[in-house]
Amino acid sequence: YAASRVLPRQVREDLSVLYAFCRVVDDCADTADTDRAQADALLNEIEAGLDGRSRRSPVVESFRRLAVNHAVPLDHARELIAGVRSDMGHVRFSTSSQLIQYAYRVASTVGLMMCRVLDVHPDGDAFAIDLGIGMQLTNIARDVAEDARNDRIYLPAEWVDHDVLLSAIRDGKRASAGELSVADAIERLLTLADNYYESAELGMHYLPPRVRGGIRSAAWNYRAIGSIIRRKPQAALARRASTRSAGKLMRTGAALWASVLESLPLGPADRHDRELHTPLLPLGVVPGRLQATQGRQR
């Protein structure tokens, strides 16, 4: 919200349409906690709306108009829906690659859709993917306890024993699993997130100057949540970490100033670290750039 206030009005309105669509899709995962059949039906209706087979949802219709006006590939919306479907019910990841693929589906797809709405140079897509992954990993670090209580564990089993994690949450304290503790796994998650945030920062210059400060503000404020969790990782098992209003205001101001000082010419696309996207190869994302391989634009 803080970041959105410094965006131009028309941009804010367009992003509100996109946000409303993503919110409707994401809420289906929460609905599934109590009624899986209803959640499935809601997602099916959203997919029908995307395909033009249904016009029952004003939110989906508004999003379709936005997609047409800004050439937003509907494949990104379908990938988001696939990510939410994977979130419904029992969730366990074995590897960090599965974690990154999930983050791409539920967050990077939103960033890619935003790129089209914001008229970002296509070379910036790779960095938008990274910002989405970084923010989603922060989300996961912040909500480790809450998600586990809802039978969703995103920390990979290669990092921490899931039974040990559940025990630590019940006890509200640190627990060890071989060489890795739950706190160590959370630190590893935040370090991974930092790698993606740092890459995203390199790509900020691809954003139009009028929106760069707002997006950078969102990134900096979200990354700050990780810093809070780092200071007291055990506390993250008991409650959700959040940033204070004064800190948000300071980071927003700093982000705006940094964006003013930043040089405007586009940099070379090969600045992107291609290894960051290696886990995304199974999803059709070629390291360093986006390659759409699924579905079709309607």
RAJO-V614436 format. One record per residue. RES is the residue in one letter. PHI is phi in whole degrees, 0 to 359 (none if undefined). OMEGA is omega as a letter, one per 40 degrees, with the letter a starting at -180 (none if undefined). Layout:
BEGIN
RES;PHI;OMEGA / RES;PHI;OMEGA
END
This chain:
BEGIN
Y;none;a / A;302;a / A;293;a / S;296;a / R;291;a / V;259;i / L;270;i / P;303;a / R;303;a / Q;295;i / V;297;i / R;299;i / E;293;i / D;296;i / L;291;i / S;294;i / V;295;i / L;297;a / Y;299;a / A;300;i / F;297;a / C;296;i / R;294;i / V;298;i / V;295;a / D;296;a / D;297;i / C;297;i / A;295;i / D;290;i / T;299;a / A;297;i / D;297;a / T;246;a / D;209;a / R;296;a / A;298;i / Q;294;i / A;298;i / D;299;a / A;296;i / L;296;i / L;293;i / N;298;i / E;292;i / I;296;i / E;297;i / A;296;i / G;294;i / L;298;a / D;277;a / G;81;a / R;272;i / S;210;i / R;232;a / R;281;a / S;256;i / P;299;a / V;294;i / V;294;i / E;297;i / S;297;i / F;294;i / R;299;i / R;295;i / L;299;a / A;297;i / V;293;a / N;295;a / H;244;i / A;54;i / V;278;i / P;296;i / L;290;i / D;300;i / H;295;i / A;294;i / R;292;i / E;293;i / L;300;i / I;298;i / A;299;i / G;295;i / V;293;i / R;301;i / S;291;a / D;271;a / M;272;a / G;100;a / H;295;a / V;233;i / R;216;i / F;252;i / S;268;a / T;233;i / S;292;i / S;297;i / Q;296;i / L;298;a / I;293;i / Q;298;i / Y;298;a / A;298;i / Y;299;a / R;295;a / V;266;a / A;229;a / S;297;i / T;299;i / V;294;i / G;299;i / L;294;i / M;293;i / M;298;i / C;302;i / R;289;i / V;295;a / L;272;i / D;59;i / V;278;i / H;304;a / P;306;i / D;296;i / G;278;a / D;301;a / A;300;a / F;284;i / A;295;i / I;302;a / D;293;i / L;296;i / G;299;i / I;296;i / G;302;a / M;293;i / Q;292;i / L;296;i / T;297;i / N;306;a / I;294;i / A;298;a / R;291;a / D;248;a / V;308;a / A;291;a / E;299;a / D;296;a / A;297;i / R;294;i / N;264;i / D;69;i / R;238;i / I;241;a / Y;262;i / L;298;a / P;295;i / A;296;i / E;288;i / W;260;a / V;205;i / D;292;a / H;294;i / D;295;i / V;294;i / L;299;i / L;298;i / S;295;a / A;296;i / I;291;i / R;296;a / D;276;a / G;69;a / K;211;a / R;293;i / A;223;a / S;255;i / A;222;a / G;63;a / E;275;a / L;251;i / S;263;i / V;299;i / A;299;i / D;295;i / A;294;i / I;296;i / E;298;i / R;296;i / L;297;a / L;292;i / T;296;i / L;297;i / A;300;a / D;300;i / N;301;a / Y;283;i / Y;298;a / E;296;i / S;293;a / A;300;a / E;298;i / L;296;a / G;263;a / M;300;a / H;291;i / Y;285;i / L;286;i / P;302;a / P;307;a / R;291;a / V;244;a / R;301;a / G;297;a / G;295;a / I;290;i / R;297;i / S;300;i / A;299;a / A;296;a / W;293;a / N;292;i / Y;289;i / R;296;i / A;297;i / I;300;i / G;298;i / S;296;i / I;294;i / I;296;a / R;300;a / R;292;a / K;220;a / P;299;a / Q;293;i / A;294;i / A;296;i / L;281;a / A;253;a / R;207;a / R;279;i / A;280;i / S;209;i / T;265;a / R;270;a / S;301;a / A;298;i / G;294;i / K;299;a / L;297;i / M;296;a / R;292;i / T;296;i / G;297;i / A;296;i / A;294;i / L;296;a / W;294;i / A;298;a / S;288;i / V;292;a / L;284;a / E;293;i / S;293;a / L;271;a / P;300;i / L;291;i / G;267;a / P;290;a / A;293;a / D;282;i / R;289;a / H;288;i / D;280;a / R;295;a / E;297;i / L;297;a / H;257;i / T;304;i / P;296;a / L;268;i / L;306;i / P;298;i / L;266;i / G;87;i / V;262;i / V;281;a / P;310;i / G;93;i / R;205;a / L;262;i / Q;231;i / A;284;a / T;235;a / Q;237;i / G;64;a / R;202;i / Q;283;i / R;248;none
END
